[in-house]
Amino acid sequence: MSRPPLLDLLIPGLFGPVPVPPGEVPPTPVLSRLLGRADRLPGAGTVDPCRTLFHLFGYTPAPDQVCPSAPYCRLADRQMVDSGTGSEPYVLHADPVHLRPDRDRLVLFAGPDFAPDRAEADALVALFNQHLGEEGLRLEAPTPECWYLLSEQAPELVTQPLAAVRGRPIAGQLPRGPEARRWARLLNEVQMLFHHSEVNQCREAAGIPTLNGLWLWGGGQLLPPPTGEVGYARVFSADPLARGLARARGIPTAPPPADLGAVLAEDILIHWSGLWEAVLAADGPAWLASLTALEQWLSGSTSSTAGGGATGRVSPIPSLNLDLYPANGERFHYRAHHRYRFWRHPLTLILPDKGFRESP
């Protein structure tokens, strides 16, 4: 008798933190029962979404180094097919940001409300490459909101993820390391170059926040392919890092499915990113909406990605074999026979600011 398919479910941000009072968290009977009856295990040191994804695809980035997300996100955004041969350029995320003076400090803002359109991105990228291309650098914008900086040499830098700086002062968060002074000079040049650009003059005249800086982070090169196969037949995710890692391992990708039960015939990874996006934006209402959509999706009652209404389907969750990763250093190991653990209390309350507590 063949074993049933396995589902890896990655849900970063499930335990927050977000600014939501615990009393506003909606009931989640399917999710709470699943987590309550699963075995709660260490997650192999996967304490953030980036490293959790690398772990799921068989990679083990050095714990004392930056998680090299940029080259894999670039794989996805450029629709490239590559597996890492050691000849690729060093790639950094170079996200366009709005730097706003606040007394004696600069505060960084980024995200969909600040993103450029295609023409603006092309103009600013061309301006950068025209003036700074001789530094051995090339800026790319395969999508208007996701930019990448390619360097001929691997810089000796320690960077901070954009998520750690959004809405905060940049003091103390700038790149560190032996080459920090050179890169600080380059970033100051970018600020002056972009400030005087026609793109930002037009944005300022229209009352739109300017794009007057770049935030560099997540740099690296494609890692050598790990030995052994990744067992996923398909990866379902809208996240560029998940799609890029899958592309590097030769695994087909697709957007998250509207009907969970329709894709459970093979071993798969499904990445639910809405909660994490809300955490990054500190958007409590968006987090609650994504949690509600997740519960409906797990229960089979609503097509959460298509916006449909009740379908009358029965949740496939109780009879599944799955591992759920909240990307907080833990793993919830659930097998079909765990549905008979009637003595296990459901996880009755999710505390977005502190994690969760179980029923007494």
Backbone torsions as a table, in degrees:
resi	resn	phi	psi	omega
1	MET	NA	124.2	-177.9
2	SER	-74.3	151.0	-179.8
3	ARG	-74.3	153.8	177.7
4	PRO	-71.8	157.2	178.7
5	PRO	-61.3	154.6	178.1
6	LEU	-108.3	143.7	176.9
7	LEU	-119.9	122.2	167.5
8	ASP	-97.7	124.4	-176.5
9	LEU	-117.7	112.4	-179.4
10	LEU	-100.9	118.1	-177.6
11	ILE	-131.1	72.9	176.6
12	PRO	-64.2	146.5	-179.6
13	GLY	85.0	2.2	-178.5
14	LEU	-60.4	-34.8	-180.0
15	PHE	-106.2	27.3	175.6
16	GLY	74.8	-152.0	5.1
17	PRO	-87.1	141.8	174.4
18	VAL	-142.5	155.9	-177.9
19	PRO	-80.7	72.6	-179.9
20	VAL	-127.2	123.9	174.5
21	PRO	-61.6	137.2	-178.1
22	PRO	-54.2	-31.7	-179.3
23	GLY	-67.7	-15.2	179.7
24	GLU	-91.8	-8.0	-179.0
25	VAL	-71.4	124.9	-176.4
26	PRO	-71.3	158.5	176.0
27	PRO	-65.6	143.1	179.5
28	THR	-133.3	71.4	-172.5
29	PRO	-60.9	-41.6	-178.7
30	VAL	-67.6	-49.8	-179.6
31	LEU	-64.1	-42.7	-178.0
32	SER	-64.6	-40.3	178.5
33	ARG	-67.0	-41.7	177.9
34	LEU	-58.3	-50.7	-177.2
35	LEU	-68.4	-35.3	180.0
36	GLY	-68.0	-33.6	-177.6
37	ARG	-94.2	-9.8	178.6
38	ALA	-78.2	160.5	170.5
39	ASP	-82.2	128.2	-178.8
40	ARG	-93.8	114.2	-171.1
41	LEU	-125.3	160.5	172.1
42	PRO	-62.2	147.9	-178.2
43	GLY	-100.1	33.9	176.1
44	ALA	57.9	36.5	177.0
45	GLY	74.4	12.3	-177.3
46	THR	-84.6	86.0	-169.8
47	VAL	-99.7	7.4	175.8
48	ASP	-152.2	161.6	-176.3
49	PRO	-59.3	-37.6	-178.0
50	CYS	-64.0	-52.4	-178.0
51	ARG	-69.7	-29.7	175.7
52	THR	-62.9	-44.0	178.7
53	LEU	-63.5	-44.5	177.8
54	PHE	-59.0	-42.0	179.0
55	HIS	-61.4	-42.7	-177.7
56	LEU	-65.8	-25.5	178.7
57	PHE	-97.6	10.5	173.8
58	GLY	89.7	4.5	179.9
59	TYR	-93.5	151.7	177.4
60	THR	-133.8	78.7	176.5
61	PRO	-58.5	146.7	-179.5
62	ALA	-59.0	131.1	-176.1
63	PRO	-64.9	-22.3	-178.8
64	ASP	-94.4	9.5	179.4
65	GLN	-120.6	162.8	178.1
66	VAL	-61.8	139.2	175.3
67	CYS	-69.3	116.4	-169.8
68	PRO	-81.1	68.6	-176.6
69	SER	-76.5	-28.8	-170.6
70	ALA	-58.6	-49.0	-177.0
71	PRO	-64.1	-28.7	-179.6
72	TYR	-80.0	-37.2	173.7
73	CYS	-63.0	-37.3	177.7
74	ARG	-64.4	-38.1	175.0
75	LEU	-54.4	-45.1	-177.6
76	ALA	-71.4	-45.9	-174.7
77	ASP	-69.1	-28.6	179.3
78	ARG	-96.0	1.4	-178.4
79	GLN	55.5	39.1	179.1
80	MET	-85.8	159.7	173.5
81	VAL	-124.9	110.8	-178.4
82	ASP	-156.8	154.9	-177.2
83	SER	-124.7	4.7	177.2
84	GLY	91.2	99.6	-178.7
85	THR	-114.8	-1.3	-178.1
86	GLY	89.2	-3.9	-179.0
87	SER	-104.2	2.5	-178.0
88	GLU	-76.2	157.4	177.5
89	PRO	-71.1	163.1	171.3
90	TYR	-79.0	129.6	-173.1
91	VAL	-121.9	133.7	173.7
92	LEU	-119.3	142.7	162.0
93	HIS	-60.0	136.2	177.3
94	ALA	-133.9	68.2	-172.0
95	ASP	-72.9	133.2	175.8
96	PRO	-70.1	133.0	-175.0
97	VAL	-134.3	162.8	174.0
98	HIS	-107.6	118.4	178.3
99	LEU	-103.1	120.9	-173.5
100	ARG	-117.8	123.9	176.7
101	PRO	-64.2	137.9	176.9
102	ASP	-141.2	96.9	-171.8
103	ARG	59.4	-114.9	-176.7
104	ASP	-105.2	27.2	-177.5
105	ARG	-142.8	162.9	175.2
106	LEU	-108.9	128.3	178.8
107	VAL	-107.4	136.2	-175.0
108	LEU	-97.8	134.5	175.2
109	PHE	-128.3	140.9	179.7
110	ALA	-157.2	172.5	179.1
111	GLY	121.1	-176.5	-175.2
112	PRO	-56.7	-33.7	-178.2
113	ASP	-69.9	-14.7	-177.3
114	PHE	-114.9	-2.0	-172.6
115	ALA	-68.2	144.7	176.2
116	PRO	-80.3	163.7	169.5
117	ASP	-87.7	179.4	-174.3
118	ARG	-60.9	-43.7	-177.9
119	ALA	-66.3	-40.3	178.7
120	GLU	-64.5	-43.8	179.8
121	ALA	-61.1	-46.6	-178.9
122	ASP	-60.8	-40.9	-177.8
123	ALA	-67.0	-43.3	-178.8
124	LEU	-70.6	-37.0	177.2
125	VAL	-64.5	-44.0	178.6
126	ALA	-62.4	-38.7	178.9
127	LEU	-63.3	-44.8	178.3
128	PHE	-60.3	-50.9	-175.3
129	ASN	-65.7	-30.8	178.3
130	GLN	-67.9	-39.0	-172.9
131	HIS	-97.0	-26.1	-174.1
132	LEU	-121.5	6.7	-179.4
133	GLY	-63.2	-25.7	-179.7
134	GLU	-72.8	-9.0	178.2
135	GLU	-80.2	5.3	-176.4
136	GLY	78.8	25.6	-176.8
137	LEU	-123.9	150.3	173.3
138	ARG	-141.6	129.6	179.9
139	LEU	-97.9	138.1	177.6
140	GLU	-128.1	149.9	174.3
141	ALA	-135.6	76.4	179.7
142	PRO	-61.7	-27.9	168.3
143	THR	-127.4	154.3	-175.5
144	PRO	-58.5	-31.4	-174.7
145	GLU	-97.3	-14.1	-177.0
146	CYS	-117.0	109.7	-177.8
147	TRP	-112.7	154.0	-179.0
148	TYR	-135.9	140.4	177.0
149	LEU	-108.5	122.7	-179.6
150	LEU	-101.5	128.9	-178.0
151	SER	-119.0	137.0	177.9
152	GLU	-66.3	-29.7	179.4
153	GLN	-119.1	145.9	176.4
154	ALA	-74.2	114.9	-178.2
155	PRO	-74.6	149.0	176.3
156	GLU	-89.2	84.0	-175.0
157	LEU	-135.4	148.5	169.0
158	VAL	-116.7	120.5	-174.5
159	THR	-116.8	163.7	177.9
160	GLN	-109.8	136.9	178.2
161	PRO	-59.0	148.6	177.5
162	LEU	-56.1	-36.9	-178.3
163	ALA	-59.7	-28.3	-178.0
164	ALA	-80.0	-9.5	-172.2
165	VAL	-118.6	-19.7	-176.4
166	ARG	-54.0	127.3	178.8
167	GLY	76.3	10.7	-175.6
168	ARG	-126.6	161.8	173.7
169	PRO	-65.2	145.6	-177.6
170	ILE	-87.6	-8.9	179.0
171	ALA	-59.3	130.9	-179.5
172	GLY	83.5	-5.0	-177.9
173	GLN	-112.2	-3.2	-177.6
174	LEU	-70.2	159.4	-178.9
175	PRO	-53.9	138.3	179.5
176	ARG	-118.3	164.3	177.0
177	GLY	128.0	-179.4	-177.1
178	PRO	-58.7	-28.5	-178.2
179	GLU	-103.3	16.6	-175.1
180	ALA	-60.4	-38.6	-177.1
181	ARG	-65.1	-42.6	178.6
182	ARG	-61.9	-43.6	-177.2
183	TRP	-72.7	-30.3	174.2
184	ALA	-63.3	-40.5	177.0
185	ARG	-62.6	-44.2	-179.8
186	LEU	-62.9	-42.1	-179.0
187	LEU	-67.4	-33.6	175.0
188	ASN	-66.5	-39.0	176.3
189	GLU	-62.5	-39.8	178.1
190	VAL	-62.0	-42.9	179.7
191	GLN	-59.1	-46.0	-179.9
192	MET	-67.4	-40.6	-179.2
193	LEU	-62.4	-48.3	-179.1
194	PHE	-69.3	-35.5	-177.5
195	HIS	-59.1	-38.5	-176.9
196	HIS	-92.0	4.9	-176.6
197	SER	-73.2	155.7	177.0
198	GLU	-63.5	-34.7	178.6
199	VAL	-56.8	-48.6	-176.4
200	ASN	-75.8	-29.0	173.5
201	GLN	-62.1	-42.1	178.5
202	CYS	-68.1	-41.5	178.7
203	ARG	-63.2	-41.7	-179.4
204	GLU	-65.7	-40.6	178.8
205	ALA	-64.7	-30.2	179.8
206	ALA	-87.8	0.8	-179.2
207	GLY	76.5	21.9	179.6
208	ILE	-101.1	137.1	177.9
209	PRO	-55.3	135.8	-179.0
210	THR	-73.9	162.1	174.0
211	LEU	-108.7	93.3	-169.0
212	ASN	-115.2	22.0	177.5
213	GLY	-168.9	169.8	173.9
214	LEU	-123.2	142.4	174.0
215	TRP	-112.5	119.2	-176.5
216	LEU	-97.5	134.0	-179.4
217	TRP	-168.7	168.2	172.0
218	GLY	62.1	32.5	-174.3
219	GLY	-78.1	156.4	176.2
220	GLY	164.3	-173.4	174.5
221	GLN	-121.0	160.9	176.9
222	LEU	-58.8	130.8	-178.6
223	LEU	-79.4	154.0	174.4
224	PRO	-58.8	139.9	179.8
225	PRO	-57.6	131.9	178.2
226	PRO	-64.4	154.3	173.6
227	THR	-72.5	150.1	-179.3
228	GLY	88.2	160.0	-177.6
229	GLU	-94.9	149.4	168.3
230	VAL	-88.9	131.3	-169.8
231	GLY	-78.5	3.1	-176.1
232	TYR	-78.6	131.0	171.4
233	ALA	-80.4	-25.7	-179.8
234	ARG	-158.8	150.4	177.0
235	VAL	-119.7	127.7	-179.5
236	PHE	-108.8	111.0	-178.6
237	SER	-165.6	148.9	171.2
238	ALA	-99.2	-2.3	-174.8
239	ASP	-82.3	130.8	-177.5
240	PRO	-64.1	-32.6	179.2
241	LEU	-66.7	-45.2	178.1
242	ALA	-61.3	-42.7	-179.2
243	ARG	-68.7	-36.7	178.8
244	GLY	-68.6	-41.3	176.9
245	LEU	-63.5	-41.0	177.6
246	ALA	-63.6	-41.6	179.6
247	ARG	-62.8	-40.1	179.2
248	ALA	-64.5	-28.9	179.2
249	ARG	-96.0	4.7	177.0
250	GLY	73.9	29.2	-177.8
251	ILE	-104.9	130.0	178.2
252	PRO	-63.2	150.0	178.7
253	THR	-125.3	160.3	177.6
254	ALA	-157.5	160.2	175.1
255	PRO	-64.2	159.0	177.5
256	PRO	-54.3	135.6	-175.1
257	PRO	-76.0	144.6	175.6
258	ALA	-70.1	-34.2	-177.8
259	ASP	-115.2	106.0	-179.1
260	LEU	-58.8	-42.2	-176.2
261	GLY	-63.9	-21.7	-175.9
262	ALA	-78.4	-10.2	-173.5
263	VAL	-120.6	15.7	-171.4
264	LEU	-97.0	21.8	179.9
265	ALA	-86.1	-10.1	-177.3
266	GLU	-134.0	169.1	172.3
267	ASP	-72.6	123.6	-173.6
268	ILE	-140.6	162.3	169.9
269	LEU	-116.5	129.7	173.8
270	ILE	-120.1	129.2	-176.3
271	HIS	-112.7	112.8	177.6
272	TRP	-98.0	107.9	-169.3
273	SER	-102.3	-8.0	-173.0
274	GLY	-62.9	-37.1	179.6
275	LEU	-66.2	-41.6	-179.9
276	TRP	-66.7	-39.0	177.2
277	GLU	-61.1	-38.6	177.4
278	ALA	-68.3	-37.0	176.6
279	VAL	-61.8	-45.4	-179.3
280	LEU	-60.8	-36.2	-179.6
281	ALA	-88.0	-1.0	-175.5
282	ALA	51.0	42.9	-174.8
283	ASP	-105.8	95.0	-178.4
284	GLY	-59.9	-48.9	179.4
285	PRO	-59.4	-38.9	178.7
286	ALA	-66.4	-36.5	178.2
287	TRP	-64.4	-43.6	178.7
288	LEU	-63.9	-40.6	179.5
289	ALA	-64.6	-40.7	179.8
290	SER	-69.1	-36.4	177.3
291	LEU	-64.3	-41.8	177.7
292	THR	-63.0	-43.3	178.7
293	ALA	-64.1	-38.4	178.6
294	LEU	-63.0	-44.8	179.3
295	GLU	-62.7	-41.8	178.9
296	GLN	-65.2	-39.3	179.4
297	TRP	-65.6	-44.4	178.7
298	LEU	-65.5	-34.3	-177.9
299	SER	-78.4	-14.8	-178.5
300	GLY	77.9	13.4	-175.0
301	SER	-92.1	-19.8	-175.0
302	THR	-143.5	141.2	173.1
303	SER	-82.2	91.1	-170.5
304	SER	-67.7	-33.4	-177.7
305	THR	-84.7	-21.6	-179.5
306	ALA	-100.6	-7.5	178.0
307	GLY	76.5	19.7	-178.2
308	GLY	-79.0	173.7	179.4
309	GLY	-96.1	-163.2	-176.6
310	ALA	-61.5	140.7	-176.6
311	THR	-115.0	-16.8	-178.2
312	GLY	80.6	6.4	179.1
313	ARG	-72.6	155.9	175.9
314	VAL	-97.3	138.5	-178.6
315	SER	-60.7	132.2	175.6
316	PRO	-81.8	-8.5	-171.7
317	ILE	-56.7	-47.4	-174.4
318	PRO	-58.4	-27.9	-176.8
319	SER	-103.1	16.0	-178.3
320	LEU	-93.0	160.6	163.3
321	ASN	-107.2	115.3	-175.8
322	LEU	-147.7	158.0	169.4
323	ASP	-121.4	126.6	-179.6
324	LEU	-107.8	126.2	-179.0
325	TYR	-112.9	111.5	174.6
326	PRO	-85.7	4.4	177.7
327	ALA	60.0	38.3	176.5
328	ASN	-124.0	16.8	-178.3
329	GLY	96.3	5.3	-178.9
330	GLU	-125.0	164.4	174.6
331	ARG	-139.6	133.9	176.3
332	PHE	-102.9	109.9	-173.7
333	HIS	-96.5	112.3	-175.9
334	TYR	-124.2	131.9	174.3
335	ARG	-123.9	157.9	-170.5
336	ALA	-54.1	-36.7	-177.9
337	HIS	-71.3	-12.7	178.2
338	HIS	-67.7	-16.4	178.6
339	ARG	-64.2	-14.5	179.2
340	TYR	-92.1	5.8	177.7
341	ARG	-80.2	68.1	-173.5
342	PHE	-66.9	-20.8	-179.3
343	TRP	-78.0	-13.1	179.2
344	ARG	-79.7	125.7	177.4
345	HIS	-72.5	142.4	172.7
346	PRO	-62.7	155.7	170.2
347	LEU	-75.6	103.0	-165.9
348	THR	-89.0	-19.5	-175.1
349	LEU	-143.5	122.0	173.6
350	ILE	-95.6	124.5	178.5
351	LEU	-102.9	101.6	-174.0
352	PRO	-59.0	-25.5	-176.7
353	ASP	-90.8	-17.2	-174.5
354	LYS	-132.6	-1.2	-175.0
355	GLY	107.3	-127.9	-176.6
356	PHE	-146.2	161.3	171.0
357	ARG	-133.8	150.9	-177.8
358	GLU	-91.8	163.0	175.5
359	SER	-61.9	146.7	177.4
360	PRO	-67.7	NA	NA
